[in-house]
């Protein structure tokens, strides 16, 4: 029997429609049957592996065909009890719904069976800021470090710079300022959204880490901070989601909440240390995160929640 991860991947691959038009499928009413992008596929695989492993640990499930609606209901309830944002919970729900469709397509679940997930909304949800606390971030990073030193270093980099996990994994040492005070994302291979350049300031407490990472990357022939990058992004995401549950972390979820902790610390630093007006501080934080709209900060800054 394939592993739960293998079963999830095989199941969701049955919904793959890369290159097809999601807009056209929406007009035809068939969009829910497919997954249209590689990024969405990665996210849904990661979240469903977390769900399946929870069902294994809590209910002894070894085959996806044995999943039941009460398991999914209890899993989602657990997400809510951890005070995760509605947007995060909704993404889990969407992922499980896609898994359910794939299970029926493969005949692993009867088409007439009760849905695994029902009574929840669609793709959109109100964003809520859920950064990790400093202590929870430290516990999470230490646990990731114990699994694999590269996992821990990727998380440390995210916590210090606010980079997305893929941006952190593919960071080139030359893009780190020699004094560790900033990262300048520009040029090919930066893995920002749309390839857009930006600068991410690094607060004084974390600059020594960036100096070390820069020296480490410059010692590599390809001048990248991290090696074996092809699988590292997904591995860090999976490990982080699993550890958040195991460690009992109630506020925050996944690698993204490390970005949110960074955003809150940068915002406070700009207000208190630099004495900037709030609107100017918000603009700089938004730019550092790689966003063009200030309204997205409600998903990052606790002060705006």
N, C-alpha and C positions, 0 to 999 in steps of 0.2 A: 504494500500500500504506500502511495506517495505521502510525503510529509504534508502537514497542513499548509505550509507555504506553497508547496508544489500544487496542491489541490486548488488553492485560491487562485494562483496564477493561471492554471489551466482553465478554470471556470470563467474567469474574467476575460481571458483571451477569446473565448467564444463570442464575446460581445464587441470585439475590436472592429472599428470602422474608420481607421485612420485615413485621412484624405477625403472622406465624405463630408458633405455639408450638414452641420448640425441645424442650421437655420432651416434648410429645406426639410429635414426630418421633423423639426418642430411643427412646420406648416402641415406636414402629412400626418402628424400625431404618432410618429414612430420613434421619437428621440429617446424615450426611456428604455428602448430595447438595446441601445448601443453605447459604446464609449468611443469618443471621436478624437481624443488627443492622447499622445504618449504621456504627457504630464499628469493628466487625469487618471490614466491607467496606473501610473506609479503610485499616486496618492491613494487610490482605492485599493490597490494591492496591499500597501502598507497598513492601512486602517483595518482591512478585513483580516490580515494576519494577526493583528493585535486582538481583534474580536474573536477569531477562531482559537487563538492560544488561551484567551480568557475562558472560553467555553471548555476547552480541554482541561484547564486547571480547576475550574469550578464544577464541571459536570462530567468530566471524563470523555469528552467527545474526541474521537479519532478520525471520523469521516464527516465531511461537510454535509452529507445527506442526512445526518442525524441531528442537525441543528433544528431547534424548535422556537416558536414565537416567544415563549416565556423566557427563554435564554436571552434573546435579543432585547426583550423588554427590561430584564434585570440589568443587562449590560448598559443600556442607555440610561437607566435610572442611576446606575453607579457614576456615569459621566456627569449627570446633573448634580449628584451629591458632592462631587468634587468641585462644584461651582465653575465648571468650564463655560466658556462663552457660548451663547446660542449658535453662533456661526460654526464653532468647532463641533458641537454636538450634531448640528445639522449635516455637516460633511460626513460624519460617521454614519448617520442615518441614510444619506444618499448612497454611500458606499455599500451598506448592507442590502439596500434595495436592489442595487445592481447585482450583487452576489446572488440574491434570491432569483433574479431573472436568469442568470447563468446556470444556476442549479437546475431550474426547470428545463432550460434548453437542452441540457445534457442528459436529462432523465434521472438525475440524482435526487430530484424532489418532484413529487407529483404536481402536475399543473393545476389540479383542483385543490391543492393543500392551502391552508390558511397562510396568508403572507407572513413572512418573518417580521416585517415592520409595517405597522399601520397606524393611522391617527397622527402622523407627523407632517410638517409642512414640506415645501419644496426646497429649491436650491438656496434661496435668499434668506437671511436672518440678520437681526440686529447685531452689530458688532459690539463686543464688550472687551474692555482692556483686562487681560489676565496675565500680567507678568509674573514670573517667579519671584519669590522673596530672595534676598541675598543668601540666606541660609539654605533654602531649598535648591537654589542654583549651585551652591557649593557642594551639597550632598549629591546632586545629580551628576555633576562633572566628575566627582570622585568615583562614583559608581561606573560611569562610562570609562574612565581611565583604567579601572580594575579589569574591565572586559577587554579593552584594547587601547593602548596609549594614544593611537591616532584619533580614536573616538573622543577621548578626553580633550585633546588639543584642538580638535575642530570645535567642540563646545566652548572651550575657553576663548577661542578666537571670536565666535559669535557673540559671546557674552561681553567681550571687550570692544567689539567694533560694530555690532548690529548687522553684520552681513547675513544674507540668506545662507542656508546650509550649502547650497550648490556653489555660491560665490566663495564661501570659505574654503570648501574642498579644492576648488580650482585656483586659489589665490597664488599669484606669482610674487616671488620675494621682491622683485624690483618695484612693485607697486606700493610697498611699505616704506614710509619715510625713514631715513636712517636713524632719526631720534625716536621712532615709534609713535609719533604724535598724530599720524593720520594714515589712511590708506587711500590712494588715488586709483580708482577703478577706471581704466581707460585702455583702449587697444583691443586686439583680438583675444578671444578666449576668456573674457572676464565673467561670463555667465550671468550678467545682469539682465533684467527684463528688457527685452527689445535691444539689448546691447548698449543701453544708454550709459554714458559715463557719469560718475559722481565721486565726491569725496566723502569719506567717513572719518570724522575726528575721533581720536582715541583719548580718553581722559587720563590724567597723570598716573593714577593708580595702576593702570594697565599697560603703560608704555614699555616697561621692561619686558613684558611678555612679547610684545610685538617686535622688539629688538631681537630677542632670542629667535623668534620664528623667522625673521628676515635672514639672520645669519644661517639658520638651519636650511632655509630654502636656497640660499646662494651657494651652499655646498653641493647641491644636486646639479647634475649635468643639465637638466631641463629648467632649472631655476624655479621650480614649483615648491611650495612649502610642503605639500603632501604628495605621497606616492600612491600607486594603486587606486587612482581616482575613479576608475570606471564603476566600481561597485560601492565606493565609500559613502556617497551621498545617501543612497537607500539604506545602507547598513546603519549609519548613524541615526537616521530617522526611526527605523524599526527599534533599535536598542533604546532610544530615548523614550518613545511611547510606552514600551514595555516597562522601563524602569520607573517612570512616573507613577504607574499603578503600584508596582512593587514597593516603592518607597513611601507610599501613602501621601504623595504631594497633592494637596487639595486645590491650590490656585496655580494655574498654568498647565500647559499641555504641549508636548512635542518640542521641536527645536525652535519654533517660532516665538515662544515665550521668553527665550533668551534675548531675542531682538527687542522684545517689549521691555525687558529689564534695562537693557542698554538705553532705549529711548527715554525711559523715566529718569535714569541717572543723568543723561545728557541734558535733558530739559531742566532738571534741578540745578545742575552745574551752571547752565547759561543764565538762569534766573538769579542764583545766589552769588556765585563767584564772579560772573561777568556782568551782573546787574543789567541784563538786557530786558526790555519790555516783553511781556508774555507773547504778543503776536510775533515779534521778531524771533524769539526762542522757538516758537512753534514752527515757523518757516524753516529755520535751520535744522531742526529735528526731522521734519518731513523730507528735506533734501538729503540728509544723511542716510535716511532709510531707503531712499530711491523712489519716493512718491512725489507726484506733482500736485496733489490736492491736499489741503489742510484737513478736510473733513475725515480723512482716513485715520487721523490721530486719535479719534475716539476709540479705535481698536487697540491703541498702544498706551496712551497716557492715562494713568489712574485718575489724575486730577480732572480729566474731561469725562470720566465715565458717569 
